């Protein structure tokens, strides 16, 4: 029998599995008894639900692929700048790179992505501590102050709930960054950290999909009023914060049609994920996408 070794009420949802009782399963016992991250095999045994990000991964994200390619190109440029050498051009115009060079550049690009994610996590935590406890992180004070001002101007003086785990009865889980109830209207926010200025940031299809699905999971978890038909957030937005420019923060709101369309896209993706993986938690209900 597979044993759960570590759980958490927090954590990134990407590639993770959620228990019906609203906690993240971070580690399970492997075949040799050592702790490992769970995968689909463990999910089947433990009756776990996938995260929103895993479900949304069934759809193509051209802008994300473009960004990943840019990171690889930048890593390659850093390598040749540091080595003071140039790539070898073949007669046909193609570039010849040694396998170890390719491996180094890929590892470097992945390390840069990890560093960016760590900064984003730290900014996220600093904003959360300020909203929940009034704590001030001196390393990110300018950005956190700006974020609090933006939220106050848009929503007034409300009490935000943060990092809330929610699991839908349709068979998926998530962690909602920020949310609150305003006269039974469910307001959901996601925090995204980016390099450079945030004013020109756009909302892509996955933003309303994630926000709407998060709202649905909150309702199914009994944290907001449920409805006979699937319904996500009543109001939602993305708070973009800059990793490189202190105090640069922009709030981008999703309109009602975008949220409805987002949920309308997410539910077929969930059904596709379940059929593609030939797996659905035993407790998950049938639904019509």
Buried (B, 14 or more C-beta within 10 A) or exposed (E): EBEBBEBEEBBEBEEBBBBBEBBBBBBBBBEEEEEBBBEBEBBBEBBBBBBBBBBBBBBEBEEEEEEBEEBBEBBBEBBBEEEEEEBEEEEEEEEEBEEEBEEBBBEBBBEBBEEBBEBBEBBBBBBBBBBEEEEEBEEBBBBBBBBBEBBEEBBEEBEBBBBBBBBBBBBBBBBBBBBBBEEEEBBBBBBBBBEEEBEEBEBEBBBBBBBBBBBBBBBBBEBBEBEEEBBBBBBBBBBBBBBEBBBBBBBBEBEEEBBBBBBBBBBEBBBBBBEEBEBBBEEBEEBEB
